[in-house]
Structure formats: C-alpha cells, structure tokens
Amino acid sequence: MSNISAPNSSLVLVQKAVKQLRLEASVRRIKPKFESVIAEVDMVINELHFTIANLNSWMQPEYVSKNLVSQAAAELKTFCLQNAQKDPLLTGVPSSDNPFRPPKSCILL
C-alpha cells in the first residue's frame, strides 16, 4: 500500500507547489499605483505635449507638384485617342461577332 500512496502524496505536493507558484506569480503581476501612473498615464501625457507642440508645423500646407498627375493624364488621353478605332465600346461590335445577339429562330418546312 505504501507504493500506491507514494505517487499520490508526490502528486499532492506537486499540486501544492504549482498553486503556490501561481499565487506568487499573480502577486508579482500587480503593479503599484505609482508605477502604473508613470508607465502608462505619464507616457500618454508626454505624447499629448509633443503633439500640441508640433501641431502648427504639421498643419502647414505642403506644395505637391502636379507634373506627375498632368503627365499621366496626357499619356492616358493619347492612348485613348490612338486606340479609339479598336475600342468596341466606341465603334460597336459587328452583329456577326456579337455573342449577345438575339437568337435566330429555325423553321422547318
């Protein structure tokens, strides 16, 4: 019987040790109030001060060159004009090539 109770007692000891370690770990996770203020609230206050100090410079208008947009629009217009004859939306589709033409009925006499 001592063989059977030995594993049970060691299991109980291990369970008690795990419970004690969990308790100690949870106690260590709790921050003091002062530490939480410094770590979290003070950091947010510093970021707010930084934002307020730099807000005027961030709101200044910036010049954006319009060369790239104008150049792209000109190239697109040139491409459209060159390919207008091949565009089926502009020229239409011949009825023989149109896959959506109305079906022809077949009458047998």
ABEGO torsion letter per residue (X at the ends): XAAAAAAAAAAAAAAAAAAAAAAAAAAAABBBAAAAAAAAAAAAAAAAAAAAAAAAAAABBBBBBAAAAAAAAAAAAAAAAAAAAABAAAAEBBAAABAABBBBBBBBX
